[in-house]
Amino acid sequence: MWDENKVRIIDIAEDLGLSTATVSNVLHGKTKKISDATVKKVERKLEESGYIPNMAATLLARNDSRIVGVVVNNHRKYEGRVFEDPFISAAINYLSDEIENSGYFMMLKKVKEIMDIVRFASMWNLDGLIIIGFCEDEYQNLRDHIRIPFVVYDGFMKEQGRISNVTIDDFDGGRQVGEYLKKMGHRKVLCISDNDICMDLDRHNGLNSGLGRDADFLMIPMSKEKRDIFYQENLNKIKTYSAIFAVSDYYAIDIMVFLKNHGISVPEDISIVGFDGIADCQRVVPLLTSVYQNNELRAKVTMELLIKMLKDNSFSQSVCIPVKLIQRESVRKI
């Protein structure tokens, strides 16, 4: 066992046969140009050595670090730009405010595997966690391997169990879209998503309920490049619909741009509705009709639940935040 009071980055680098720059880059998360094998090797050695960066030593030496980790799934659909996603960046923005207002520090991390959170939480002595973007079985597995409390920011849970979850009313959001499109005279409606499970399925089912009929469904590729090719191949089919409901604003704006680039006018030829209510809805032309979710309220409730869990380790609760359709320029009456 290393002496954590004496160990230095140079000691770790020499022991592994690496440069101090490589070890320092891994320590600070700058791993883009470093192989996964090297990153894991350095992380193991840092953990074994008990190395603690000087800037964090005082905090981490306390029983309560006052650090809340916010962990985001670095899913392949983000194509390496997860923190650039409008929904993720908005969530982090409001969570940062709530965490600070509650007297805690925020530590942000992206991971591809949920079990990587176990080492992260242990290494930094986190008081609690807020997790975004994984599936129910993964959260349940993590709960079995970690003691510190965590709140799921956007989970789809069939069974609450020992996990606190802050979700939104996905079905009702879809229902509001369906009722609105029906009122505007739309009968042939297409729903697009990159999957047909969990909250996206709820949004599609809600759409069907509001329309009073089943909307067609088109599963689109996650990759931007493949998606453009897919739209091109299915353009004649897409043009037969009077309205498209995309399960996220990102996909709504994406197909809006594609259609406009191919001479199809929105909303004159095809109306479009999104979901999430991101700021970009009011920056595109035409302004995007979308189901708005209150990220500020969601962040506040998330932190309130985490604090309750910190005080009572047996506490868990699931909270559903209501949503509201915001009507703008991207839907026309027919």
C-alpha positions as CSV (number, residue, x, y, z in Angstrom):
1,M,0.0,0.0,0.0
2,W,1.3,3.4,-0.9
3,D,1.6,6.2,1.6
4,E,-1.0,8.7,0.4
5,N,0.8,11.5,2.2
6,K,4.0,10.9,0.1
7,V,2.8,9.5,-3.2
8,R,3.1,11.9,-6.2
9,I,2.0,11.8,-9.8
10,I,5.6,11.2,-10.9
11,D,5.7,8.1,-8.6
12,I,2.6,6.7,-10.3
13,A,3.9,7.5,-13.7
14,E,7.3,5.8,-13.1
15,D,5.6,2.7,-11.6
16,L,3.5,2.3,-14.7
17,G,6.1,3.3,-17.2
18,L,4.1,6.3,-18.4
19,S,4.7,10.0,-18.6
20,T,3.5,12.3,-15.9
21,A,1.5,14.2,-18.5
22,T,-0.5,11.0,-19.3
23,V,-1.2,10.3,-15.6
24,S,-2.2,14.0,-15.1
25,N,-4.5,13.9,-18.1
26,V,-6.3,10.8,-16.9
27,L,-6.6,12.3,-13.4
28,H,-8.3,15.4,-14.9
29,G,-10.5,13.5,-17.4
30,K,-8.5,14.5,-20.5
31,T,-8.5,11.0,-22.0
32,K,-9.6,11.6,-25.7
33,K,-6.1,10.7,-27.0
34,I,-5.3,8.0,-24.5
35,S,-6.3,4.4,-25.0
36,D,-9.0,2.8,-22.8
37,A,-6.5,0.2,-21.5
38,T,-4.1,2.9,-20.4
39,V,-6.9,4.9,-18.8
40,K,-8.1,1.9,-16.8
41,K,-4.5,1.0,-15.8
42,V,-3.9,4.6,-14.4
43,E,-7.3,4.7,-12.7
44,R,-6.6,1.4,-10.9
45,K,-3.2,2.6,-9.7
46,L,-4.6,5.9,-8.5
47,E,-7.3,4.0,-6.6
48,E,-4.8,1.5,-5.1
49,S,-2.3,4.3,-4.1
50,G,-5.0,6.3,-2.3
51,Y,-3.8,9.4,-4.3
52,I,-5.9,12.5,-3.5
53,P,-5.4,15.7,-5.5
54,N,-4.2,18.5,-3.2
55,M,-7.0,20.8,-4.3
56,A,-9.7,18.3,-3.0
57,A,-7.8,16.8,-0.1
58,T,-9.5,18.8,2.6
59,L,-13.0,18.1,1.4
60,L,-12.4,14.4,0.8
61,A,-10.8,13.9,4.2
62,R,-14.1,14.8,5.8
63,N,-16.8,12.2,6.6
64,D,-19.2,14.3,4.5
65,S,-17.5,15.7,1.5
66,R,-20.5,17.9,0.5
67,I,-20.0,16.7,-3.1
68,V,-22.9,15.5,-5.2
69,G,-21.9,13.7,-8.3
70,V,-24.0,14.2,-11.5
71,V,-23.4,11.3,-13.8
72,V,-24.6,11.2,-17.4
73,N,-24.8,8.2,-19.7
74,N,-22.4,8.8,-22.6
75,H,-24.7,6.9,-24.9
76,R,-23.6,6.3,-28.5
77,K,-26.5,8.3,-29.8
78,Y,-24.8,11.4,-28.7
79,E,-21.8,10.6,-30.9
80,G,-19.3,11.8,-28.4
81,R,-21.0,15.1,-27.7
82,V,-23.3,14.2,-24.8
83,F,-22.8,17.6,-22.9
84,E,-23.8,19.4,-26.1
85,D,-27.2,17.8,-26.2
86,P,-29.7,20.6,-25.3
87,F,-31.7,18.4,-22.9
88,I,-28.6,17.3,-21.0
89,S,-27.1,20.8,-20.9
90,A,-30.3,22.3,-19.6
91,A,-30.6,19.6,-16.9
92,I,-27.0,20.2,-15.8
93,N,-27.6,24.0,-15.7
94,Y,-30.5,23.8,-13.3
95,L,-29.0,20.9,-11.3
96,S,-25.9,23.0,-10.8
97,D,-28.0,25.9,-9.3
98,E,-30.0,23.6,-7.0
99,I,-26.9,21.7,-5.7
100,E,-25.1,24.9,-4.9
101,N,-28.2,26.5,-3.3
102,S,-28.4,23.4,-1.1
103,G,-24.9,23.9,0.1
104,Y,-23.2,21.2,-1.9
105,F,-20.6,21.1,-4.6
106,M,-21.3,19.4,-8.0
107,M,-18.9,17.0,-9.7
108,L,-19.8,16.1,-13.2
109,K,-18.9,12.9,-15.0
110,K,-20.0,11.0,-18.1
111,V,-19.7,7.2,-18.3
112,K,-20.5,4.5,-20.8
113,E,-21.1,1.8,-18.2
114,I,-23.2,2.4,-15.2
115,M,-21.0,0.3,-12.9
116,D,-18.1,2.8,-13.5
117,I,-20.1,5.0,-11.1
118,V,-19.1,2.7,-8.2
119,R,-15.4,3.5,-8.5
120,F,-16.1,7.2,-9.2
121,A,-18.3,7.5,-6.0
122,S,-15.7,5.8,-3.9
123,M,-12.7,7.7,-5.2
124,W,-14.2,11.1,-4.5
125,N,-16.1,10.1,-1.3
126,L,-19.4,11.5,-2.8
127,D,-22.3,12.2,-0.5
128,G,-24.9,11.5,-3.1
129,L,-25.5,11.0,-6.8
130,I,-27.9,12.2,-9.5
131,I,-27.9,10.0,-12.5
132,I,-29.2,10.6,-16.0
133,G,-29.8,8.4,-19.0
134,F,-29.7,4.7,-18.1
135,C,-32.3,1.9,-18.0
136,E,-34.2,0.5,-15.1
137,D,-32.3,-2.8,-14.8
138,E,-29.0,-0.8,-14.7
139,Y,-30.2,1.4,-11.9
140,Q,-31.4,-1.7,-9.9
141,N,-28.0,-3.3,-10.5
142,L,-26.2,-0.2,-9.3
143,R,-28.4,0.0,-6.2
144,D,-27.2,-3.5,-5.2
145,H,-23.5,-2.4,-5.5
146,I,-23.4,1.1,-4.0
147,R,-24.3,2.4,-0.5
148,I,-24.6,6.1,-1.1
149,P,-28.0,7.5,-2.1
150,F,-28.8,8.4,-5.6
151,V,-31.7,9.9,-7.5
152,V,-32.6,9.1,-11.1
153,Y,-33.3,12.3,-13.0
154,D,-35.1,10.9,-15.9
155,G,-35.8,7.2,-15.3
156,F,-38.6,5.0,-16.6
157,M,-39.4,2.7,-13.7
158,K,-42.0,-0.1,-13.7
159,E,-41.2,-0.7,-10.0
160,Q,-39.9,2.0,-7.7
161,G,-38.2,-0.3,-5.2
162,R,-35.4,1.4,-3.4
163,I,-34.8,4.0,-6.0
164,S,-36.0,7.6,-6.0
165,N,-36.9,8.8,-9.5
166,V,-38.0,12.1,-10.9
167,T,-39.9,11.6,-14.1
168,I,-42.3,13.5,-16.3
169,D,-45.8,12.6,-17.6
170,D,-44.7,11.3,-21.0
171,F,-48.0,9.8,-21.9
172,D,-49.9,13.0,-21.1
173,G,-47.4,15.0,-23.2
174,G,-48.1,12.7,-26.1
175,R,-51.8,12.9,-25.5
176,Q,-51.7,16.7,-25.6
177,V,-49.9,16.6,-28.9
178,G,-52.5,14.1,-30.3
179,E,-55.5,16.2,-29.2
180,Y,-53.9,19.4,-30.6
181,L,-53.1,17.8,-34.0
182,K,-56.6,16.4,-34.2
183,K,-58.1,19.8,-33.4
184,M,-55.9,21.3,-36.2
185,G,-57.4,18.9,-38.7
186,H,-54.5,16.4,-39.0
187,R,-55.4,12.8,-39.5
188,K,-52.4,11.2,-41.0
189,V,-49.7,11.6,-38.4
190,L,-46.2,10.1,-38.1
191,C,-44.3,9.5,-34.9
192,I,-40.5,9.3,-35.1
193,S,-38.1,7.9,-32.5
194,D,-34.8,6.0,-32.3
195,N,-36.5,3.3,-30.1
196,D,-40.0,1.9,-29.3
197,I,-39.6,1.3,-25.5
198,C,-39.9,3.1,-22.2
199,M,-40.8,6.9,-22.3
200,D,-40.7,7.1,-26.0
201,L,-43.3,4.3,-26.2
202,D,-45.4,6.2,-23.6
203,R,-45.2,9.4,-25.7
204,H,-46.3,7.4,-28.8
205,N,-49.2,5.8,-27.0
206,G,-50.3,9.1,-25.6
207,L,-50.2,10.5,-29.2
208,N,-52.5,7.7,-30.3
209,S,-54.9,8.4,-27.4
210,G,-55.1,12.0,-28.2
211,L,-55.7,11.4,-31.9
212,G,-58.3,8.8,-31.3
213,R,-56.4,6.6,-33.8
214,D,-53.0,4.9,-34.2
215,A,-50.4,7.2,-35.6
216,D,-47.8,5.5,-37.8
217,F,-44.3,4.9,-36.3
218,L,-40.9,5.2,-37.9
219,M,-37.8,4.1,-36.0
220,I,-34.9,6.3,-37.1
221,P,-31.1,5.7,-36.8
222,M,-29.2,7.4,-33.9
223,S,-26.3,8.4,-36.1
224,K,-26.8,11.8,-37.8
225,E,-25.1,10.6,-41.0
226,K,-27.2,7.4,-41.2
227,R,-30.4,9.4,-40.3
228,D,-30.0,11.7,-43.2
229,I,-29.6,8.7,-45.6
230,F,-32.6,7.1,-43.9
231,Y,-34.8,10.2,-44.4
232,Q,-33.7,10.4,-48.1
233,E,-34.6,6.8,-48.7
234,N,-38.0,7.3,-47.0
235,L,-38.7,10.8,-48.2
236,N,-41.7,9.8,-50.5
237,K,-43.3,8.0,-47.6
238,I,-42.7,10.9,-45.2
239,K,-44.3,13.4,-47.6
240,T,-47.6,11.5,-47.4
241,Y,-48.1,12.7,-43.8
242,S,-49.5,16.1,-42.8
243,A,-47.8,16.2,-39.4
244,I,-44.8,14.6,-37.7
245,F,-44.4,14.2,-33.9
246,A,-40.8,13.7,-32.9
247,V,-40.2,12.3,-29.4
248,S,-37.5,15.0,-28.8
249,D,-36.9,18.5,-29.9
250,Y,-33.5,17.5,-31.2
251,Y,-35.1,15.1,-33.7
252,A,-37.9,17.5,-34.5
253,I,-35.4,20.3,-35.4
254,D,-33.2,17.7,-37.2
255,I,-36.0,16.6,-39.6
256,M,-37.3,20.2,-40.0
257,V,-33.9,21.2,-41.4
258,F,-33.8,18.1,-43.6
259,L,-37.2,18.8,-45.0
260,K,-36.5,22.4,-45.7
261,N,-33.2,21.4,-47.4
262,H,-35.3,19.2,-49.7
263,G,-37.8,21.9,-50.7
264,I,-40.5,20.8,-48.2
265,S,-42.0,23.7,-46.3
266,V,-42.8,23.6,-42.6
267,P,-45.7,24.0,-41.7
268,E,-47.2,24.6,-45.1
269,D,-46.4,21.1,-46.4
270,I,-45.8,19.2,-43.1
271,S,-46.4,20.3,-39.5
272,I,-43.9,19.3,-36.9
273,V,-44.2,18.9,-33.1
274,G,-41.3,18.2,-30.7
275,F,-40.9,17.2,-27.0
276,D,-38.8,18.7,-24.2
277,G,-39.3,22.5,-24.7
278,I,-35.6,23.3,-25.1
279,A,-34.5,26.9,-25.8
280,D,-33.8,26.1,-29.4
281,C,-37.5,25.8,-30.0
282,Q,-37.6,29.6,-30.1
283,R,-34.5,30.0,-32.2
284,V,-35.6,28.0,-35.3
285,V,-37.8,29.2,-38.1
286,P,-40.6,28.5,-37.8
287,L,-40.8,28.5,-34.0
288,L,-41.2,24.8,-32.9
289,T,-44.4,23.6,-31.2
290,S,-43.2,21.4,-28.3
291,V,-44.2,19.7,-25.1
292,Y,-42.5,21.7,-22.4
293,Q,-41.0,20.1,-19.3
294,N,-40.0,22.3,-16.4
295,N,-36.3,21.5,-15.9
296,E,-36.0,24.0,-13.1
297,L,-38.7,22.3,-11.1
298,R,-37.3,18.9,-12.0
299,A,-33.9,19.9,-10.6
300,K,-35.4,21.3,-7.5
301,V,-37.5,18.2,-6.8
302,T,-34.4,16.0,-7.5
303,M,-32.3,17.7,-5.0
304,E,-35.1,17.7,-2.4
305,L,-35.4,14.0,-2.7
306,L,-31.6,13.5,-2.4
307,I,-31.4,15.5,0.8
308,K,-34.3,13.4,2.3
309,M,-32.3,10.3,1.3
310,L,-29.2,11.7,2.9
311,K,-31.1,12.1,6.2
312,D,-32.9,8.8,6.0
313,N,-31.3,5.9,4.0
314,S,-34.5,4.0,3.9
315,F,-36.3,6.8,2.1
316,S,-37.3,6.5,-1.6
317,Q,-39.9,8.2,-3.6
318,S,-41.0,8.6,-7.3
319,V,-42.3,12.0,-8.4
320,C,-44.0,12.7,-11.8
321,I,-43.7,16.3,-13.1
322,P,-46.5,17.5,-15.3
323,V,-45.8,18.8,-18.9
324,K,-47.5,21.3,-21.1
325,L,-47.8,21.7,-24.9
326,I,-46.6,25.1,-26.1
327,Q,-48.2,26.0,-29.4
328,R,-46.0,27.9,-31.8
329,E,-45.6,28.3,-35.6
330,S,-44.6,24.8,-36.8
331,V,-48.2,23.5,-36.9
332,R,-50.9,24.7,-39.3
333,K,-54.6,24.2,-39.4
334,I,-55.9,22.1,-42.3
